[in-house]
Every structure is written in structure tokens, then in C-alpha cells.
Amino acid sequence: KRSLGPFQLIAYGVGSSVGAGIFVTTGVIAKESTGPALFLSYILASIAAAISGLCYAEFSSRVPVAGSAYMYTYVAIGELFAWIVGWNLSLEYALSASAQARGWSG
């Protein structure tokens, strides 16, 4: 029986995409660097994130197996590049977890 519904999956996807950076750095960057242009940069970044999300949606419909980017790369390119992608994802998760811990600690 599946225990996660559409709302939980959407919340997980948004939470993993947004991260803590939007809460931590927005005020500092707006004050010191960009000013009002910060809003435009977030719009452009959200468009890039949406395109990336659509690519993952297409991959998941073509390769309906568990494994995310590792399996998509394995099917499309091969084992070596899939191994590199898998390790990059592991490093990304470790770095983002530490960044979020730092961001939420103040």
C-alpha cells in the first residue's frame, strides 16, 4: 500500500528544490549586491528549475524504475557516467543538508 499521496509528494519535491538558501541569503544579497534585480534573478532561476523538473518528469515516464538520476544516466549513457552522477548526488545531498542546518541555526 502506498503511504504518500500527491500532496506529500509535491511538498517533498518543492522542499527539496527550494532548499534553505532562499531563506538565508535573500536579505543579505538584496542589501549588499543586487537590490531590486534580485527578484528578476529568482524568476530566471525558477524557470530553469521548472525546465529541470520537466526533464525529470520525462525521464521518469520513459524509465519507470526507482533510482532517479543514476538510473536515467545508466540507461541513456552507461555505467561509468551513472556512477559519477550517483556520487555527485550523494555529495550534493551532504552539502545541502549541511547548508540547511547552517541556515536554520541562525
C-alpha positions as CSV (number, residue, x, y, z in Angstrom):
1,K,0.0,0.0,0.0
2,R,1.3,3.4,-0.9
3,S,1.6,5.7,2.0
4,L,2.5,9.0,0.3
5,G,-0.2,10.9,-1.6
6,P,0.0,13.6,-4.2
7,F,0.2,16.4,-1.6
8,Q,3.1,14.8,0.3
9,L,5.0,14.1,-2.9
10,I,4.5,17.7,-4.1
11,A,5.6,19.0,-0.8
12,Y,8.7,16.8,-0.8
13,G,9.5,17.9,-4.4
14,V,9.1,21.6,-3.6
15,G,11.1,21.3,-0.3
16,S,14.0,19.5,-2.0
17,S,14.1,22.0,-4.8
18,V,13.8,25.2,-2.8
19,G,16.3,24.4,0.0
20,A,17.4,26.8,2.7
21,G,19.3,29.2,0.5
22,I,16.2,31.2,-0.4
23,F,15.6,31.9,3.3
24,V,19.2,32.5,4.3
25,T,20.7,34.6,1.5
26,T,17.9,36.7,0.1
27,G,18.1,39.6,2.5
28,V,21.9,39.7,2.5
29,I,22.1,39.7,-1.3
30,A,19.4,42.2,-1.7
31,K,21.0,44.6,0.7
32,E,24.6,44.3,-0.4
33,S,24.7,43.3,-4.1
34,T,21.7,43.4,-6.3
35,G,18.8,45.4,-4.9
36,P,15.6,45.1,-6.9
37,A,17.2,42.9,-9.6
38,L,17.1,40.1,-7.1
39,F,13.5,39.4,-7.9
40,L,14.4,39.0,-11.6
41,S,17.2,36.6,-10.8
42,Y,14.7,34.4,-8.8
43,I,12.3,34.4,-11.7
44,L,15.0,33.2,-14.1
45,A,16.2,30.6,-11.6
46,S,12.6,29.3,-11.1
47,I,12.3,29.0,-14.9
48,A,15.5,26.9,-15.0
49,A,14.3,24.8,-12.1
50,A,10.9,24.2,-13.8
51,I,12.7,23.1,-17.0
52,S,14.8,20.7,-15.0
53,G,11.7,19.4,-13.3
54,L,10.1,18.8,-16.6
55,C,13.2,16.8,-17.8
56,Y,12.9,14.6,-14.7
57,A,9.2,14.1,-15.4
58,E,10.0,13.0,-18.9
59,F,12.8,10.7,-17.8
60,S,10.6,9.1,-15.1
61,S,7.9,8.4,-17.7
62,R,10.4,6.8,-20.1
63,V,12.4,4.8,-17.4
64,P,9.8,3.8,-14.8
65,V,12.2,2.3,-12.3
66,A,13.5,3.5,-8.9
67,G,16.9,5.2,-8.9
68,S,16.3,8.7,-10.1
69,A,19.2,10.4,-12.0
70,Y,21.5,7.4,-11.5
71,M,19.2,5.0,-13.4
72,Y,18.3,7.6,-16.1
73,T,22.0,8.1,-16.8
74,Y,22.7,4.4,-16.7
75,V,20.0,3.7,-19.3
76,A,21.0,6.7,-21.5
77,I,24.8,6.8,-21.3
78,G,26.2,3.9,-19.4
79,E,27.6,2.7,-16.1
80,L,30.6,5.0,-15.7
81,F,28.7,8.2,-16.1
82,A,25.9,6.8,-13.9
83,W,28.5,6.1,-11.2
84,I,29.7,9.7,-11.4
85,V,26.2,11.0,-11.3
86,G,25.4,8.8,-8.3
87,W,28.4,10.1,-6.4
88,N,27.6,13.7,-7.3
89,L,24.1,13.3,-6.0
90,S,25.5,11.9,-2.7
91,L,27.8,14.8,-2.4
92,E,25.0,17.2,-3.3
93,Y,22.7,15.8,-0.6
94,A,25.5,16.0,2.0
95,L,26.3,19.6,1.2
96,S,22.7,20.7,1.0
97,A,22.0,19.1,4.4
98,S,24.8,21.0,6.0
99,A,23.8,24.2,4.3
100,Q,20.2,23.8,5.5
101,A,21.4,23.0,9.0
102,R,23.5,26.2,9.0
103,G,20.7,28.2,7.5
104,W,18.1,27.1,10.1
105,S,20.5,27.5,13.0
106,G,20.7,31.3,12.5
